């Protein structure tokens, strides 16, 4: 089997970037001046472009809005949102289009605001921060930061994902154990909000303690997209950095990545050996996820594919320049495989340019251009799954209902993420060591019911003792809003008595509700998991 096939499910072409300097951060600037600004473009049903622009990344969902507005500046967003709000038209915002649910394809949406043309990445000398527009893909952000200044951010491994939703929802990736959550480096946001009279305006909010709009900044440090307004710009600068040299204001990008990939055959794999492997993976993360520890530089994903795939795999990534990187990988692999008595059928290790690996087209994407129907469900873990949960995982991965493109991902987390207080940002889950993603991907709409039934039952069974959902306790810690799952607010699938929004935001939810009341008093921005105003 190919190395690429092994990694296809374990990650997530890249638009070309402009190496900008001196990007302004003023909310009232007329960004439409000059012929280089794109749009606005209004596309209605009947336009040959309409159908092609309806779908996001998940082909299960395609709305039918009255118009798609492709915009290229903050001023265009202000005008479009004002017009829609005053006309009472429901608005949804899309940057990269990778939402797992139907937030931008809800049948009630009348205006779909497409931000993909707003993709500038550069350095704003006035704010001593890097400016990123929401339509920029992660791959584009990585390339521009690397080429211009040799810096990076601890974002995700799917280069086609847009910055717009990824940043606001508390994005993470291969460097998060070392450098924290994406939002830990968020200095400011520019957001188009709608006042009570229906007038839209652009507001800049920063993390400065004396900023009167600071609550709007905080709401975008994990509150999720589509809740408070339209983000038209982010500013990035690591906390505690000083000076004016951009190369010192974000983490230095690694030069090379050391990657190790292992795979085991399901053929002859006993439940005891499987369980030991997965338990070892969790136990290692329990004991090696302290902030600043030697092990915090190592990032691992256990891709536990259904038996129908024939194998399951483990991918390990680390900055090859870290002292003892190769030894650390060896120690990790030894810890995971200890006492299992089974040999992997694949065990490879290689070093490659960091940028090459982080921007490779298609990495981590579900399906392909024709097969992109999927359902994902997620959870945070404070420790390894219990023995009962591990037995449930094995049973579901070896049943007859799943298939080769279904399973569960266990993703290493913790490290520097745990150094930040739960209330410091909207990301409340800080005392965690892993994320779990239950997934299934298919191509034919006729298979929707069977696939949804399988992954929902799998998830419910793993969390059977807590009402079918990961209620925070000594093992579980709720879920991650960037992996939205409407089942968590559905009493058919959540019988825990704990509201779905509490599973996402925990004790931070009331504060998010206050921000919602202040910045979106008309409820212009809403979706199935949206922040609700206080009762």
N, C-alpha and C positions, 0 to 999 in steps of 0.2 A: 504494500500500500504506500501511497505517496505521502511525503511529509506534509504537503499542503492539505491533503484530505484529512489527515489527523488533526490539523489545527483549524479546519474550516469552522467548526462549531465552538471553538474555544476563545476566539478573539473578542470585532464588530469592527473619473476617477476623480481624483483629487483636483479641485478647481485651482487654476493658477492664481498666484497671489501677487499683489503689488507691494513692494517693499516701501511702505510709507514712512515719512518722517514728519514730525510736527503736526500730527493730526489734532485738530481742535476738539475740545470737549464741551463747547458752549451749546446749550440746548436750543437757543434761539437763532443759531446761524442759518442762513439760507443755503441749504445744501444743494438746491437745484441750480445754482449759478454754474455756468460752464457746460460745454457740450459733452463732457465725459460722464455726466450723471445719467444713469439708466432710468427710464420710465417717467411717469407712471404708465402702466399698461392695463387696460380693462378688457377682460376676456369673458364673453358670455356664451351660453349654450348656442350651438350652431357654428361657432368659430372652430376652424380645424385644429386649433391648439387646445381646445377646452378639455376633451377627454384625456389627453396626454398629461394634463396638469392636475387632474382630479386626485389621482392616487398618491398616497405617501408610500412608505416602505412596506406596509402590511396590506396586501391585496384583499384582505377580508373586508376592508372598508373603502368605500368611494361615495362621497356625498353628491349632492346635486345643487350647489349654491347658485344663486342668481348671477353671481359674478365672481371672477377670480381677479384680484388686483395684485399685479406684480409691481412692487415699489422699489425705488432706489435711493431714498433719502428719508431722514427724519421728518422733514417738512411734508413730504408726500404721505407719510404715515399719519401725521396729524390731520391733514385734510381728509384722507379717506376715512379715518375713524370718526371724525366729527360728523361727516356726512352720514355714515351708517348709524351712529348713535342717535342722531336727531330724527332719522327716518324709522328708528325702531328695528333696524335690521341686525340680526344676530351675527356677531363677528367671531371668526376663529383665525388663529395666527399660526403660520407654518414657516419654519426656517429650513431645517434639513429633511423633515418629513419622516422621522424615525419613531413616531409615537406608536406604542404597542396597542393602544386602544383607538376608539373612533373620535377622539377629541376634535380633530379638524374635519371629520367627515360626518358629523352628526347631521341628520336630516333637517334639523332646525337652523343650521348655519346658512345664512343668506349671502354673506360676504366672506370669502376666503382670502386672507391677506398673505401673500407669498413674499417672504423676505429674502429669498435666495440670492437676489441680485445685490443685496447689501452685504458684501463679503470682504470689506477692506480690513487689513491687519497692519498695524504700524505702531510707532512710538509717539506718544503725546508728551512733548517736553514740558508743556505747561503744568501738567498733572503728575509728571514724573512716573508715568504708568503706560503700559502697553494698551492700545485701544483695539478692540475686536468687535466687529459688527456681527449680528446674529446669524447672517447667512453664510459666514465663513465656515467651512468644514474643519473638523479637527485636523485632518491631514494638511490643509492649507495653513492653519495656525502653526502647527509644528514646523512646517517647512519655512515659513516666514521668520519665525522667532529664531530658528536654528541658523538660517542663512545670514540674517542681519546681525544677530547679537550672540549666538551660541547659547541661548537660554531655552527653557521649555516650561511646561506646566504638567501637573500630575493628572492629565485627562485620560480619556478612554482610548482603547486600542482599535476602534472602528473608525477609520479615517474619513468615511463619507458622512458621519454624523454631524449635524449642524451645531455650532456653538450655542445657538439661541436657547434650546431646551436643555442641553447638556449642562451648561454652566448653572442655570437657575435651579435645576433639580439636585445639585450637589454631586456633580460628576466625579468619577474616580477612574483609576487605571493602574498601569504597571508601576508607576512611581509613587502611588499614594501611601504605601506603607513607609516610604522614606520621607515624603514631603507633605503628606496630609491630603485632605479633600481638595478638589478644585476650588471650592468656595473659600478655603482658607487663604487663598491668594487674590480674592476678589476685592479690589479697592473701591470700585464705584460702578454705577449703572446709570444709563440714560433711559428713561421709560416714558412712553406716551400714555398718559392717564386721561380719564374722562371725568370732568367735574359734574356736579349735580345738575347743572343746566344743560348738559350734553356737549359742552365744549371740550375738545381735546387739547392737551398741551404737553410739551416735553419737559420733564423734570429730571434734574441730575441729583443723585443721592450717593453719598460716600460713607465709608466707615468712620470718618472723623467724629469724635465724640460730640463736638459742638454743631454738627450738621443738623439742621432742623428737619431734614428729610431722611435721617438715618434709619428710621423704621422701614422705609421703602427699600433701602439697601439690604437691610437684614432679611426682609421678606424674600429677597432673591438669593439668599445664601442657603438654598435648599427647600424653599417653599414650592418650587415647581413652576413651570410655564403656564401661561394662559389664565392667570389668576388676578393680577393686579393692573395690568396694562400691557403694552407692547414694548419689549426691550429693543432699543435701537442701537445700543452700544454698551459694551462692557469695558472697564478699565482694570488691568491686572498689575498688581505689585505685591510682592511678598511682605508680610508684616515684619517690622523691625529693620528693614533695609534702609540705608541712608545714601546720600550723595546723588549725583545726577548722571552717573554712567549707567546706561540701560543694561549693560552686561552684568550689573550687580543687583538688579532689582527683581529678578526671578531666578529660580534654580538653574544652575548650569546644566546644559543637556549632556547626557552621557555621549561618549564618542562611539562606543560599540556595545552591543548586547550579546551576552552569553545566553544561549538558549539550549535547554535540554528537553527532549521529548521522549516519553516512554509510552508504550502501549501493551495491553494485555489482551489475550484472546479470551472470549467467553467460553470457548470450547474447553471443557475440563475444569473450568473455574468453579470451585466450591463456594457455597455461601460463607463458610468460615473464612476462607482466604479473602474473598471480596470484602467482607465486613472488616477484617483486620486491616486491609489496605485503607479503607475509607476512614476507619477510626483513627489509624495512625496519622493520616493527613490532618484530621481535626485536632488531635492531641498535640501535634507539632505546633500548630497555630496557637493553641491555648498557651503554650509555654514559650513561644518565640515571637510575641507581638507587642513587646513593650516599646514605647517611643524611644528612638535613638539607639536601639539595640543593634548589635552586629547583624542580626537576622532580618532587620526591618528592610534591608535592601532587596530581599528576595521576594518575588511575586510568583504565585503558582495558581494554576487552574486545573481542577480535576474534572474532566469531561466524561461523565458516567453515562455513556450512550446505552440505549436499550439493547438487549441481547440480539435483536434483529440486525444491528449494525455489524455484529461479529466480533467487536473489540471495544474497549474503552481506553482512554488515554489521559496522560498527565503532561502538561506543559509548564516548564519552569523558566523564568526570565530574570536576569539580573544585569546590572551595569557591569560590564566586563572589567572596567577600570577600578572597581572597588577592591581593596586589599583582601586577598584570600577568597575571591569570588568563586573560583572553581572548586575550592575546598568546601565552601559553604553549600554549593549545589550537591556535591558528593555526600555531605553529611545529611542534607535534607532527604535525598533519595534513599539513603540507607535507613533513615528513620521511618519513612513511609513504607518501605518494603520489609522492614524487620518482622520476623516471625510468620511471614505469609507462606513461605515454601513454594512460591510460584515465580518463575522467571518471565520478565517481559519479552514479548516477541520483537519489540523495537526498543532500542535504547541508544539514542544518538545525542551528540552534543556538538555545537558549532558556535562560532563567533561571527557576527555580521555587523555592518554599520547600523547604529541605533535608528537613525532616520529612515533607512530603508525598511526596517521591520515595522516601524510605527506608521508608515504611510503606504504600505503595499495595498494596491486596489483589492477590494472585496474582502479583506480580513474581517472575520467576525460576523459577516452578513448572514442573515437567515435565508436559506434557499438561493434562488438565482433569478434571472430576469423574468422567468415564467412561473416560478414556484415560490411565491412569497406569502403564503397564508400561514400564519402562525399564532400561537397563544403562549405567552410566558407568564409565570407566576413566581414571586420572589419572596425572600425572607432574609433577615439578618440572624447571625448566630453568635452567641457569646462564648460558646464552647462547642465541642464535637456533638453531633447528633447522638441521642441516647441509643442504647442497644435495641430498644423497641423500635425506634425510628429507623435505625440501620436495617433491621429485618424487614421493615415496611418498604424501604427503598429497594432492597434486593428483590422482594416479591413483585413489585411493580415493574422493575426493569427486566424481569424474566417472564412476565405474563404473555399471553397471546394477543392482547389488544394493542400493545405498543408496537413501534416499528423503528427502523434504522435512524430516522430523523427525530427521535424523541428521547428524553432522558432528563438528567439533572446536572447542572454545573455547580461545583463548589469552588468558590473564588476567594483566595487569600486577601485579607483586609487587615485592619488594625494598624499597628505601628504608630506613626506620627498622627494618624487620625485620632488616636486615643489621648493625645496631648491637649486637645481642645475641649473646653467645657460644653455640655449639651446645649446650654442656653446662649452660648457665644454666637452661634449661627443657627439657622433653622434646621440644620441636620442634627436631630436629637440623638441618634444612635451612634454614640462615640465609644462606648465600652464593648465593642464587638471585635471579632477576629476573622469572621468569614461572611460572605454572602452566598445564598443558594438561589439558583434559578432553575425552575422546573419548566420544561419547554417541549413543544411539539411543532413541527413544520410540515406542510403538505402543499399540494398544488391544485387539487380539484375541489371546487365548492361543494361537490356531492359528499366529500369526506369531512366537512366541517363538524357535523354532529358527533361523529365517532372520535375525532381528535380532541375536541373540546371536552367530551365526556371523560376521555382517558386522563388528560392532564389535570382536570378538576378533581377527579376521584383520587389520583395519586397525591395531590397536595392535601386534600382533606384527610386522607389516611395518615400521612406523616404527622399531621397536627390534630389527630383525633382526640387527644386528651385535653386540648384547649379550644374546642369548638370549631375545628377545621381550619384554623388560622393561627399564625405565629404570635400569639399573645405574649407580651414581654414577661419573661420569668428568668430562671437561672440559665436556660439554654437559648431560648428564642428572644428576639427583640424587635418584633414588628417587621415592617417592609420598607422598600425603597421607592420613592415616588417617581423616579425616572424609569422604573419598571412598573408602570401603572397596571392595575388589575381591578376592574370594576366588580369582580366577584366579592371583594372585601367589603363592599357596602351592600351586598345582596344577602338578605337573611336566609336564603336557601343554602348559601355556601359559607356564611359566617354565622354560626350559632353560639358564639362565645359571649355575647352580650357586650363586647368591647367594640365601639364604633370603628368603622374602617379608617376614618381619618385619624383617629388616635393611634392606630397601628402604624400609620405613616409618620405622624408628627409628634406623638406622645405629649409631653407637657408643654411643648411649644405651640400647640394648636390654638389656644386662646389668644396668644400674642399675634399669630397670623390672622386670626379673625378681626382683631383690632385694626391691623394694617389694611385688611380688605375693606372694612367700613370706611376708613379714611380715604383710601385711594381709588376705590371703585364703588362709590355710593349708589350708583344706578344699577350695579350688577351687570355691566356690559360684558365682562369677561367671565365666562363660566363653562364648565364641562362636567362630566359625570363624577369626577373626583375633586372638583373645584373646592377651594376654600369658601366656606359659607360665612356670611356676616353673623355677628353675635345675635342671639335670640332677643 
